[in-house]
Amino acid sequence: MSSRFGDTDDAVLTLLDNMIWPILGLVILGVLVFVPQTLRNVRSVQLLLWAAVPLGLLVLAESLCLLSGHFDLSIGSIAGFSAMFTGMLLGTCPSCWNVVSSPWIGFGIILGAGALIGLANGVMIARVGLNPFLQTLAFLIIFEGAKTAMQTQPVTGLPALYLDIGGTPNFAIGVLLVAFLAFGLLMRFSRFGQAVYALGSSEKSAREVGIDTSRLIIVIYTISGVLSAIAGLMLTGFVGVVPPLIGEGLVFQAFAGAVIGGISLFGGRGKITGALGGVILIQLVQSALNNSTAVGATEIQMINGFVLLVAILLYSTQSKIRSRILASGSV
Amino acid sequence: MVDTNRRSFLKATGAAVSATAIAGCSAGPGGGSNTLEKVGMSAYVRGGSWITAYIEAAEFYAEDLGIELEVRPNQQSAQKQVQDIRDFTNGDHDAILVGVWSTGAAEGAINQAMEQGTPVFATNADTSSSEIPLYVGFSNYDGGASSAEQMVAALEEQYPDKDTWRVLNVRGVQGNQSANQRSQGFLDVMAENDRVEVVQTLNGEYARDVAQSTVQQWINANGRVDGIYSGNLSMGLGVVQALRNQDILVPKGEDGHVVLTQMDGSPEVNPLVGEGMIDAAVDQPNYFYNPIAMQYMKQYVEAGNDDSVIPEVDSEVTADDLTIESGQHKGVEMWSEPIWEPGIMREQNGHPWFRTNSVVITQENYDQPFLWGNVWG
């Protein structure tokens, strides 16, 4: 008898862990009924996913930090700064520096810039002991300001290959999917992934089982910086230039994507694949609202907020159900 | 009545300050002399090439007039702007130029400056303060309306046989005054035309990437439209890229051309107009705003803060009435073409508004040196 209940509870727990997918399924159904033109053909899906690539990479970066029990407010400004800095080096516009012409060197620079900023974040938090909120808030402000200090005009004249990475829909979507797949596998099957979950659950316990938590935090923030820089590269390719406000305002959407995807704000719980579902959900809802003649342009932001609120309520309920099942001791 | 009394009081205060200055014993806030030597300017700096031209033109003109101009960025923060205005007022600045970030927010600080004898002139974005002597800027509403008129003309040329033209309106940030006015101006003109159906208003949020992704997804979902209006240059460029991604970007006159009109020219927009990809861009004489304001500011201060130097409301100002001396900057003879004229004096928010003309960029004039986008390239 208890075994039968245990199986049911297992199934419920599994469902709770993957709740984003049935939600996404329901939303897709709703979109097909009420705003069917949003998903009228394969191209619709391609355009939707293409637009989701930069945000998706930032959600991935944020998810990694959240799973470790930390967070990163500077991801959007890292994306923007590294894209602007590299753009200034590569661009041929009159106000650009134009000191590098090879797109390959450009790739190296943008990834290096992101990695360095992420590394600095990690060192300041893990070694110096700064609060992650304050540290990443400071970097958000610094690098957003540094971007504007460098340039307030769109950076043009970038090499074609440099733009092709984010400007070729299928390739960009491929990058996003590969990144999520790689990190999904890494988090599930590698010692690194398990260490991140352990750190997010309890830093003290993680330290006691022999995890070098300081080093791990530095690695996590460095990866977060690199992923943010790739998001900047993708955004540059998507737009075709480096716009002066690149990357701004994306951090809150990245948090929303991660939370909607089931990543716990308190660390240690959630699946990377769920975060991908969160990104797709955000983009799908946004696209459907834009396509709907029933929803005015002035109402879209409010409805987006409601979607986020519903997601938070669902996860709050999920958390209570989980606690109840686990407290019952049947699993 | 109250307004008149307040103005009289300010005049009297200004005259008193001047008289004291002439007596050679003035040294209070506001510089205390009736010469314009030092001006503080509060403006946001994070808007791209447009705002760069707007600010640099102020710096160049101040340099030509021998005025020391201190520009402080407000970083799109009304609070920071209020703080800067108060600092200027308490410092040794003779006058203040403001590009107001949030219409109502800086009103108290502006009024305080005026009361202390430091005149405040607004440019580009108006303040709700009724105390200022002058606001210089074009009309966002008229800009949107003009874009609509350009679109109708282009649609008649491109699709003369169609009974109904389907068009999209891509608007800026919700709640932003200029975004609302630009959108409303467009919609009002279109509503009067039976052949036009505005099928949707999309949120472009004044951002290139948002406009691009929104428009390309919308067109893919709902099919082609005959025309698209964008409320600023970034969104307009995003729309161009969206059409390019959908393989439907062709120049005017060719089959399948989607008529594009928008607010603002720019170094990127002007060549696209030349190629016929964008049919028309309604541009502001942004590099004239601050010089016009400074010209009147100089007269106002030299006359002892006397607002009789400001042209009467309902009058028309031409280059015969107002001379902005040209000067060599950025390799061109700047301000040589008075594209701002005629300036129409109106009243807005209880103060005079020098409403400048706008320039419609088309294939006929896209390469002209008087367009700011061709100077600040």
Interface residues (C-beta under 8 A of the other chain):
Chain A: Q37 T38 R40 N41 R43 S44 L47 L48 W50 A51 P54 P94 T148 T152 Q153 P154 T156 P169 L235 F238 V239 G240 V241 P243 P244 L245 I246 S287 N290 N291 T293 G296 A297 T298 I300 Q301
Chain B: V45 R46 G47 G48 S49 I51 T52 R171 Q174 V199 Q200 T201 L202 N203 A207 R208 D209 Q212 S213 T214 Q216 Q217 W218 N220 A221 N222 S234 L237 G238 Q241 N245 P267 E268 W376 G377
